[in-house]
Amino acid sequence: MPWVALMILRSQSCYSGDLFRKNVWATRHPSNDKFPRNDHMDRQQILTRRVRWLIAFLIIGLVLSGLTAFPLETELDILARMLGISADASPDDYSGLRHWIAKVREGIVQTNADYPFMAYGTDWLAFAHLIIAVAFIGPLRDPVRNIWVIEFGLIACVAVIPTALICGAVRGIPFYWQLIDCSFGIIAFVPLWLCRCYIKELELLASDEQ
């Protein structure tokens, strides 16, 4: 698939860029193939700061996603009012996005009234988001040692797309809403990928100190 090839090429470019910088400094300082001390430390601080800002952004996103998975009925009521959907209206009275929101709200309201235990499933969905957010504290504290968490996140982002498209089609989710779900994986993939590139460079700088 073209996007897979692009990912591989991008990974190679990050690594090749690290090697290029190392070789340039080795050429300028033949007696010592390490980066100059001051530049070395400054670069480490810059990269570490970037990684931590990106991870903080991801943690905040995961926490918000988790917390908003609890009060679904309340949130749907607010969204319905914003879209001008009446509280007692039938989904058939609307079309497009408003029809879908009205239908989802009706399903949530009826399910919570007759089968409230079904919401226990989305409670665990919220819990999963919060626990994954906790996992990212590892690379926030020590990016190089915990790079595997970043790579886990990248795999999860890629897996979002087939999951949304396959399960969405099976469950009768409108295609445009499946694309919205896919967008979360794509949006999160970008900062995670940048984190991985920066951490790989930090790893290279750390090896130069040894």
PyRosetta script that sets phi, psi and omega in degrees:
from pyrosetta import init, pose_from_sequence

init()
pose = pose_from_sequence("MPWVALMILRSQSCYSGDLFRKNVWATRHPSNDKFPRNDHMDRQQILTRRVRWLIAFLIIGLVLSGLTAFPLETELDILARMLGISADASPDDYSGLRHWIAKVREGIVQTNADYPFMAYGTDWLAFAHLIIAVAFIGPLRDPVRNIWVIEFGLIACVAVIPTALICGAVRGIPFYWQLIDCSFGIIAFVPLWLCRCYIKELELLASDEQ")
pose.set_psi(1, 141.2)
pose.set_omega(1, -174.6)
pose.set_phi(2, -59.3)
pose.set_psi(2, -41.1)
pose.set_omega(2, -176.9)
pose.set_phi(3, -68.6)
pose.set_psi(3, -29.7)
pose.set_omega(3, 175.7)
pose.set_phi(4, -66.0)
pose.set_psi(4, -44.3)
pose.set_omega(4, 177.9)
pose.set_phi(5, -60.9)
pose.set_psi(5, -39.2)
pose.set_omega(5, 179.1)
pose.set_phi(6, -63.8)
pose.set_psi(6, -40.5)
pose.set_omega(6, 177.9)
pose.set_phi(7, -61.8)
pose.set_psi(7, -43.1)
pose.set_omega(7, -179.6)
pose.set_phi(8, -63.4)
pose.set_psi(8, -44.5)
pose.set_omega(8, 179.7)
pose.set_phi(9, -63.7)
pose.set_psi(9, -39.9)
pose.set_omega(9, 179.9)
pose.set_phi(10, -65.0)
pose.set_psi(10, -39.2)
pose.set_omega(10, 178.2)
pose.set_phi(11, -62.2)
pose.set_psi(11, -43.8)
pose.set_omega(11, 179.2)
pose.set_phi(12, -64.7)
pose.set_psi(12, -35.4)
pose.set_omega(12, -178.6)
pose.set_phi(13, -67.9)
pose.set_psi(13, -37.6)
pose.set_omega(13, 177.0)
pose.set_phi(14, -61.6)
pose.set_psi(14, -47.8)
pose.set_omega(14, -177.5)
pose.set_phi(15, -66.8)
pose.set_psi(15, -41.1)
pose.set_omega(15, 180.0)
pose.set_phi(16, -64.4)
pose.set_psi(16, -37.3)
pose.set_omega(16, 177.9)
pose.set_phi(17, -62.5)
pose.set_psi(17, -39.4)
pose.set_omega(17, 177.6)
pose.set_phi(18, -62.4)
pose.set_psi(18, -45.8)
pose.set_omega(18, 179.9)
pose.set_phi(19, -64.1)
pose.set_psi(19, -37.7)
pose.set_omega(19, 179.6)
pose.set_phi(20, -62.5)
pose.set_psi(20, -46.8)
pose.set_omega(20, 180.0)
pose.set_phi(21, -62.3)
pose.set_psi(21, -39.6)
pose.set_omega(21, -179.7)
pose.set_phi(22, -64.9)
pose.set_psi(22, -42.2)
pose.set_omega(22, -179.7)
pose.set_phi(23, -67.4)
pose.set_psi(23, -34.8)
pose.set_omega(23, 178.2)
pose.set_phi(24, -63.0)
pose.set_psi(24, -44.5)
pose.set_omega(24, 179.7)
pose.set_phi(25, -68.5)
pose.set_psi(25, -34.7)
pose.set_omega(25, 178.1)
pose.set_phi(26, -64.9)
pose.set_psi(26, -35.1)
pose.set_omega(26, 179.1)
pose.set_phi(27, -69.5)
pose.set_psi(27, -39.8)
pose.set_omega(27, -178.8)
pose.set_phi(28, -74.7)
pose.set_psi(28, -25.4)
pose.set_omega(28, -178.2)
pose.set_phi(29, -129.4)
pose.set_psi(29, 75.5)
pose.set_omega(29, -174.4)
pose.set_phi(30, -62.8)
pose.set_psi(30, -22.5)
pose.set_omega(30, 180.0)
pose.set_phi(31, -80.3)
pose.set_psi(31, -14.2)
pose.set_omega(31, -178.6)
pose.set_phi(32, -150.5)
pose.set_psi(32, 114.4)
pose.set_omega(32, -174.8)
pose.set_phi(33, -84.7)
pose.set_psi(33, 11.1)
pose.set_omega(33, 177.2)
pose.set_phi(34, -90.6)
pose.set_psi(34, 165.4)
pose.set_omega(34, 174.4)
pose.set_phi(35, -66.9)
pose.set_psi(35, 149.7)
pose.set_omega(35, 171.7)
pose.set_phi(36, -54.8)
pose.set_psi(36, 144.3)
pose.set_omega(36, -169.2)
pose.set_phi(37, -56.7)
pose.set_psi(37, -50.8)
pose.set_omega(37, -176.9)
pose.set_phi(38, -64.0)
pose.set_psi(38, -47.3)
pose.set_omega(38, 179.3)
pose.set_phi(39, -62.8)
pose.set_psi(39, -37.1)
pose.set_omega(39, 179.8)
pose.set_phi(40, -60.3)
pose.set_psi(40, -50.0)
pose.set_omega(40, -178.1)
pose.set_phi(41, -68.2)
pose.set_psi(41, -39.8)
pose.set_omega(41, 179.0)
pose.set_phi(42, -61.8)
pose.set_psi(42, -43.0)
pose.set_omega(42, -179.6)
pose.set_phi(43, -64.5)
pose.set_psi(43, -40.4)
pose.set_omega(43, 178.0)
pose.set_phi(44, -61.1)
pose.set_psi(44, -43.3)
pose.set_omega(44, -179.7)
pose.set_phi(45, -65.1)
pose.set_psi(45, -40.7)
pose.set_omega(45, 179.2)
pose.set_phi(46, -63.2)
pose.set_psi(46, -47.0)
pose.set_omega(46, -178.5)
pose.set_phi(47, -65.2)
pose.set_psi(47, -43.1)
pose.set_omega(47, 179.5)
pose.set_phi(48, -61.8)
pose.set_psi(48, -41.4)
pose.set_omega(48, 179.0)
pose.set_phi(49, -63.6)
pose.set_psi(49, -43.0)
pose.set_omega(49, 179.1)
pose.set_phi(50, -62.2)
pose.set_psi(50, -44.8)
pose.set_omega(50, -179.5)
pose.set_phi(51, -60.6)
pose.set_psi(51, -44.4)
pose.set_omega(51, -177.0)
pose.set_phi(52, -68.5)
pose.set_psi(52, -36.4)
pose.set_omega(52, 176.2)
pose.set_phi(53, -64.7)
pose.set_psi(53, -43.0)
pose.set_omega(53, 180.0)
pose.set_phi(54, -65.6)
pose.set_psi(54, -42.6)
pose.set_omega(54, 179.7)
pose.set_phi(55, -66.8)
pose.set_psi(55, -38.5)
pose.set_omega(55, 177.1)
pose.set_phi(56, -61.0)
pose.set_psi(56, -39.7)
pose.set_omega(56, 176.8)
pose.set_phi(57, -61.0)
pose.set_psi(57, -43.2)
pose.set_omega(57, 179.9)
pose.set_phi(58, -66.6)
pose.set_psi(58, -42.1)
pose.set_omega(58, 179.6)
pose.set_phi(59, -62.4)
pose.set_psi(59, -44.1)
pose.set_omega(59, 178.9)
pose.set_phi(60, -61.2)
pose.set_psi(60, -42.9)
pose.set_omega(60, 178.6)
pose.set_phi(61, -61.8)
pose.set_psi(61, -42.4)
pose.set_omega(61, 179.3)
pose.set_phi(62, -66.4)
pose.set_psi(62, -41.3)
pose.set_omega(62, 179.9)
pose.set_phi(63, -64.5)
pose.set_psi(63, -44.2)
pose.set_omega(63, 178.8)
pose.set_phi(64, -64.0)
pose.set_psi(64, -40.5)
pose.set_omega(64, 177.9)
pose.set_phi(65, -62.8)
pose.set_psi(65, -39.1)
pose.set_omega(65, 179.5)
pose.set_phi(66, -68.4)
pose.set_psi(66, -47.3)
pose.set_omega(66, -177.7)
pose.set_phi(67, -64.7)
pose.set_psi(67, -36.6)
pose.set_omega(67, -179.0)
pose.set_phi(68, -77.8)
pose.set_psi(68, -4.7)
pose.set_omega(68, 176.5)
pose.set_phi(69, -84.9)
pose.set_psi(69, -7.2)
pose.set_omega(69, 178.6)
pose.set_phi(70, -81.9)
pose.set_psi(70, -58.5)
pose.set_omega(70, -174.2)
pose.set_phi(71, -89.2)
pose.set_psi(71, 59.2)
pose.set_omega(71, -174.4)
pose.set_phi(72, -62.3)
pose.set_psi(72, -43.0)
pose.set_omega(72, -177.4)
pose.set_phi(73, -64.3)
pose.set_psi(73, -43.6)
pose.set_omega(73, 178.5)
pose.set_phi(74, -62.2)
pose.set_psi(74, -43.8)
pose.set_omega(74, -179.3)
pose.set_phi(75, -65.5)
pose.set_psi(75, -38.1)
pose.set_omega(75, 178.0)
pose.set_phi(76, -67.6)
pose.set_psi(76, -35.9)
pose.set_omega(76, 175.6)
pose.set_phi(77, -61.9)
pose.set_psi(77, -43.4)
pose.set_omega(77, 179.4)
pose.set_phi(78, -64.4)
pose.set_psi(78, -45.6)
pose.set_omega(78, -179.5)
pose.set_phi(79, -63.6)
pose.set_psi(79, -40.6)
pose.set_omega(79, -179.9)
pose.set_phi(80, -62.8)
pose.set_psi(80, -42.1)
pose.set_omega(80, 178.0)
pose.set_phi(81, -64.1)
pose.set_psi(81, -38.7)
pose.set_omega(81, 178.5)
pose.set_phi(82, -63.2)
pose.set_psi(82, -32.2)
pose.set_omega(82, -179.7)
pose.set_phi(83, -90.6)
pose.set_psi(83, 2.3)
pose.set_omega(83, 178.0)
pose.set_phi(84, 77.2)
pose.set_psi(84, 29.0)
pose.set_omega(84, -180.0)
pose.set_phi(85, -94.7)
pose.set_psi(85, 124.2)
pose.set_omega(85, -179.0)
pose.set_phi(86, -68.3)
pose.set_psi(86, 149.9)
pose.set_omega(86, -177.4)
pose.set_phi(87, -64.6)
pose.set_psi(87, -33.5)
pose.set_omega(87, -177.2)
pose.set_phi(88, -104.8)
pose.set_psi(88, 13.8)
pose.set_omega(88, -176.9)
pose.set_phi(89, -79.9)
pose.set_psi(89, 152.2)
pose.set_omega(89, 175.4)
pose.set_phi(90, -87.8)
pose.set_psi(90, 144.9)
pose.set_omega(90, 176.6)
pose.set_phi(91, -55.9)
pose.set_psi(91, -28.1)
pose.set_omega(91, -179.1)
pose.set_phi(92, -68.3)
pose.set_psi(92, -13.2)
pose.set_omega(92, 178.5)
pose.set_phi(93, -77.6)
pose.set_psi(93, -8.4)
pose.set_omega(93, -175.3)
pose.set_phi(94, -127.1)
pose.set_psi(94, 170.6)
pose.set_omega(94, 177.7)
pose.set_phi(95, -136.3)
pose.set_psi(95, 166.3)
pose.set_omega(95, 176.3)
pose.set_phi(96, 63.7)
pose.set_psi(96, -137.7)
pose.set_omega(96, -177.4)
pose.set_phi(97, -62.3)
pose.set_psi(97, -40.0)
pose.set_omega(97, -178.8)
pose.set_phi(98, -64.9)
pose.set_psi(98, -35.8)
pose.set_omega(98, 175.8)
pose.set_phi(99, -62.2)
pose.set_psi(99, -43.3)
pose.set_omega(99, -177.5)
pose.set_phi(100, -66.9)
pose.set_psi(100, -44.6)
pose.set_omega(100, -179.7)
pose.set_phi(101, -64.3)
pose.set_psi(101, -41.8)
pose.set_omega(101, 178.4)
pose.set_phi(102, -63.3)
pose.set_psi(102, -38.2)
pose.set_omega(102, -179.8)
pose.set_phi(103, -68.5)
pose.set_psi(103, -43.1)
pose.set_omega(103, 178.9)
pose.set_phi(104, -64.8)
pose.set_psi(104, -43.2)
pose.set_omega(104, 178.8)
pose.set_phi(105, -61.1)
pose.set_psi(105, -43.2)
pose.set_omega(105, 178.5)
pose.set_phi(106, -60.2)
pose.set_psi(106, -43.9)
pose.set_omega(106, 179.7)
pose.set_phi(107, -64.1)
pose.set_psi(107, -42.0)
pose.set_omega(107, 179.7)
pose.set_phi(108, -66.1)
pose.set_psi(108, -43.9)
pose.set_omega(108, -178.6)
pose.set_phi(109, -63.0)
pose.set_psi(109, -46.9)
pose.set_omega(109, -178.8)
pose.set_phi(110, -66.7)
pose.set_psi(110, -40.0)
pose.set_omega(110, 179.8)
pose.set_phi(111, -65.6)
pose.set_psi(111, -44.8)
pose.set_omega(111, 179.8)
pose.set_phi(112, -64.3)
pose.set_psi(112, -32.6)
pose.set_omega(112, -179.7)
pose.set_phi(113, -74.3)
pose.set_psi(113, -42.3)
pose.set_omega(113, -174.5)
pose.set_phi(114, -96.8)
pose.set_psi(114, -33.1)
pose.set_omega(114, -176.5)
pose.set_phi(115, -135.6)
pose.set_psi(115, 67.2)
pose.set_omega(115, -175.4)
pose.set_phi(116, -60.7)
pose.set_psi(116, -24.0)
pose.set_omega(116, -179.6)
pose.set_phi(117, -66.5)
pose.set_psi(117, -17.9)
pose.set_omega(117, 178.4)
pose.set_phi(118, -64.4)
pose.set_psi(118, -28.2)
pose.set_omega(118, 178.6)
pose.set_phi(119, -67.2)
pose.set_psi(119, -15.0)
pose.set_omega(119, 177.2)
pose.set_phi(120, -60.2)
pose.set_psi(120, -30.7)
pose.set_omega(120, 178.4)
pose.set_phi(121, -65.2)
pose.set_psi(121, -43.6)
pose.set_omega(121, 178.6)
pose.set_phi(122, -74.2)
pose.set_psi(122, -22.8)
pose.set_omega(122, 172.5)
pose.set_phi(123, -62.5)
pose.set_psi(123, -41.5)
pose.set_omega(123, 177.8)
pose.set_phi(124, -70.2)
pose.set_psi(124, -30.0)
pose.set_omega(124, 173.9)
pose.set_phi(125, -61.8)
pose.set_psi(125, -44.3)
pose.set_omega(125, 177.8)
pose.set_phi(126, -62.3)
pose.set_psi(126, -44.4)
pose.set_omega(126, 179.0)
pose.set_phi(127, -58.0)
pose.set_psi(127, -42.5)
pose.set_omega(127, -178.9)
pose.set_phi(128, -61.3)
pose.set_psi(128, -42.8)
pose.set_omega(128, 178.4)
pose.set_phi(129, -61.4)
pose.set_psi(129, -42.5)
pose.set_omega(129, -177.9)
pose.set_phi(130, -67.3)
pose.set_psi(130, -38.8)
pose.set_omega(130, -179.9)
pose.set_phi(131, -70.2)
pose.set_psi(131, -38.4)
pose.set_omega(131, 176.4)
pose.set_phi(132, -63.1)
pose.set_psi(132, -37.5)
pose.set_omega(132, 176.7)
pose.set_phi(133, -60.2)
pose.set_psi(133, -39.9)
pose.set_omega(133, 178.3)
pose.set_phi(134, -62.5)
pose.set_psi(134, -37.7)
pose.set_omega(134, -179.4)
pose.set_phi(135, -60.1)
pose.set_psi(135, -31.0)
pose.set_omega(135, -178.1)
pose.set_phi(136, -76.6)
pose.set_psi(136, -4.7)
pose.set_omega(136, 173.1)
pose.set_phi(137, -65.8)
pose.set_psi(137, -29.4)
pose.set_omega(137, 178.6)
pose.set_phi(138, -56.3)
pose.set_psi(138, -61.0)
pose.set_omega(138, 178.5)
pose.set_phi(139, -67.8)
pose.set_psi(139, -20.5)
pose.set_omega(139, 174.7)
pose.set_phi(140, -64.7)
pose.set_psi(140, -36.7)
pose.set_omega(140, -179.7)
pose.set_phi(141, -85.2)
pose.set_psi(141, -42.8)
pose.set_omega(141, -178.6)
pose.set_phi(142, -140.5)
pose.set_psi(142, 88.6)
pose.set_omega(142, -174.0)
pose.set_phi(143, -60.8)
pose.set_psi(143, -42.8)
pose.set_omega(143, -174.7)
pose.set_phi(144, -66.5)
pose.set_psi(144, -47.7)
pose.set_omega(144, -177.7)
pose.set_phi(145, -66.3)
pose.set_psi(145, -31.3)
pose.set_omega(145, -174.3)
pose.set_phi(146, -110.3)
pose.set_psi(146, 30.5)
pose.set_omega(146, 178.7)
pose.set_phi(147, -61.3)
pose.set_psi(147, -24.3)
pose.set_omega(147, -179.3)
pose.set_phi(148, -61.1)
pose.set_psi(148, -28.9)
pose.set_omega(148, 178.1)
pose.set_phi(149, -66.8)
pose.set_psi(149, -39.5)
pose.set_omega(149, 177.1)
pose.set_phi(150, -63.7)
pose.set_psi(150, -43.4)
pose.set_omega(150, 179.7)
pose.set_phi(151, -67.4)
pose.set_psi(151, -36.0)
pose.set_omega(151, 172.9)
pose.set_phi(152, -59.4)
pose.set_psi(152, -43.6)
pose.set_omega(152, 178.4)
pose.set_phi(153, -62.6)
pose.set_psi(153, -38.9)
pose.set_omega(153, 178.0)
pose.set_phi(154, -63.6)
pose.set_psi(154, -42.9)
pose.set_omega(154, 178.2)
pose.set_phi(155, -62.0)
pose.set_psi(155, -42.3)
pose.set_omega(155, 179.4)
pose.set_phi(156, -62.5)
pose.set_psi(156, -40.0)
pose.set_omega(156, 179.7)
pose.set_phi(157, -63.4)
pose.set_psi(157, -42.8)
pose.set_omega(157, 178.6)
pose.set_phi(158, -65.2)
pose.set_psi(158, -38.5)
pose.set_omega(158, -178.2)
pose.set_phi(159, -69.1)
pose.set_psi(159, -20.5)
pose.set_omega(159, 178.6)
pose.set_phi(160, -59.2)
pose.set_psi(160, -40.0)
pose.set_omega(160, -172.4)
pose.set_phi(161, -65.2)
pose.set_psi(161, -55.0)
pose.set_omega(161, 177.9)
pose.set_phi(162, -64.7)
pose.set_psi(162, -32.5)
pose.set_omega(162, 178.7)
pose.set_phi(163, -63.8)
pose.set_psi(163, -45.7)
pose.set_omega(163, -179.7)
pose.set_phi(164, -65.2)
pose.set_psi(164, -41.8)
pose.set_omega(164, -176.2)
pose.set_phi(165, -73.7)
pose.set_psi(165, -39.9)
pose.set_omega(165, -178.0)
pose.set_phi(166, -76.7)
pose.set_psi(166, -55.1)
pose.set_omega(166, -177.8)
pose.set_phi(167, -67.7)
pose.set_psi(167, -34.9)
pose.set_omega(167, 178.2)
pose.set_phi(168, -61.7)
pose.set_psi(168, -41.6)
pose.set_omega(168, 178.7)
pose.set_phi(169, -66.2)
pose.set_psi(169, -40.7)
pose.set_omega(169, -179.6)
pose.set_phi(170, -66.0)
pose.set_psi(170, -37.6)
pose.set_omega(170, -176.1)
pose.set_phi(171, -88.7)
pose.set_psi(171, 2.0)
pose.set_omega(171, 177.2)
pose.set_phi(172, 77.1)
pose.set_psi(172, 27.2)
pose.set_omega(172, 177.8)
pose.set_phi(173, -79.2)
pose.set_psi(173, 132.8)
pose.set_omega(173, 178.4)
pose.set_phi(174, -56.0)
pose.set_psi(174, 145.9)
pose.set_omega(174, -175.6)
pose.set_phi(175, -60.7)
pose.set_psi(175, -38.9)
pose.set_omega(175, -179.2)
pose.set_phi(176, -64.2)
pose.set_psi(176, -31.4)
pose.set_omega(176, 177.0)
pose.set_phi(177, -74.7)
pose.set_psi(177, -32.5)
pose.set_omega(177, 173.5)
pose.set_phi(178, -60.7)
pose.set_psi(178, -39.6)
pose.set_omega(178, 179.5)
pose.set_phi(179, -66.0)
pose.set_psi(179, -36.1)
pose.set_omega(179, 175.9)
pose.set_phi(180, -61.9)
pose.set_psi(180, -43.6)
pose.set_omega(180, 177.3)
pose.set_phi(181, -62.5)
pose.set_psi(181, -41.2)
pose.set_omega(181, 178.1)
pose.set_phi(182, -61.6)
pose.set_psi(182, -34.5)
pose.set_omega(182, -176.3)
pose.set_phi(183, -63.0)
pose.set_psi(183, -28.6)
pose.set_omega(183, 178.6)
pose.set_phi(184, -64.9)
pose.set_psi(184, -40.2)
pose.set_omega(184, 176.9)
pose.set_phi(185, -65.8)
pose.set_psi(185, -39.6)
pose.set_omega(185, -179.4)
pose.set_phi(186, -68.2)
pose.set_psi(186, -44.5)
pose.set_omega(186, -179.3)
pose.set_phi(187, -62.8)
pose.set_psi(187, -43.9)
pose.set_omega(187, -179.2)
pose.set_phi(188, -71.2)
pose.set_psi(188, -26.0)
pose.set_omega(188, -178.2)
pose.set_phi(189, -63.1)
pose.set_psi(189, -37.0)
pose.set_omega(189, -174.7)
pose.set_phi(190, -62.4)
pose.set_psi(190, -55.5)
pose.set_omega(190, 178.9)
pose.set_phi(191, -64.5)
pose.set_psi(191, -32.5)
pose.set_omega(191, 177.4)
pose.set_phi(192, -65.4)
pose.set_psi(192, -40.4)
pose.set_omega(192, -179.8)
pose.set_phi(193, -67.0)
pose.set_psi(193, -40.6)
pose.set_omega(193, 176.3)
pose.set_phi(194, -62.6)
pose.set_psi(194, -41.5)
pose.set_omega(194, 176.8)
pose.set_phi(195, -57.2)
pose.set_psi(195, -45.6)
pose.set_omega(195, -178.7)
pose.set_phi(196, -61.9)
pose.set_psi(196, -42.5)
pose.set_omega(196, 178.9)
pose.set_phi(197, -63.0)
pose.set_psi(197, -44.7)
pose.set_omega(197, -179.6)
pose.set_phi(198, -65.9)
pose.set_psi(198, -40.1)
pose.set_omega(198, -179.6)
pose.set_phi(199, -67.0)
pose.set_psi(199, -37.5)
pose.set_omega(199, 176.8)
pose.set_phi(200, -61.5)
pose.set_psi(200, -37.9)
pose.set_omega(200, 177.7)
pose.set_phi(201, -70.0)
pose.set_psi(201, -39.0)
pose.set_omega(201, 175.1)
pose.set_phi(202, -60.2)
pose.set_psi(202, -39.1)
pose.set_omega(202, 178.6)
pose.set_phi(203, -62.4)
pose.set_psi(203, -40.6)
pose.set_omega(203, 178.6)
pose.set_phi(204, -65.9)
pose.set_psi(204, -42.9)
pose.set_omega(204, 178.7)
pose.set_phi(205, -63.7)
pose.set_psi(205, -39.4)
pose.set_omega(205, 179.2)
pose.set_phi(206, -64.8)
pose.set_psi(206, -37.4)
pose.set_omega(206, 178.9)
pose.set_phi(207, -68.2)
pose.set_psi(207, -28.3)
pose.set_omega(207, 178.5)
pose.set_phi(208, -69.7)
pose.set_psi(208, -25.4)
pose.set_omega(208, -179.6)
pose.set_phi(209, -75.9)
pose.set_psi(209, -19.0)
pose.set_omega(209, -176.7)
pose.set_phi(210, -84.3)
pose.dump_pdb("model.pdb")
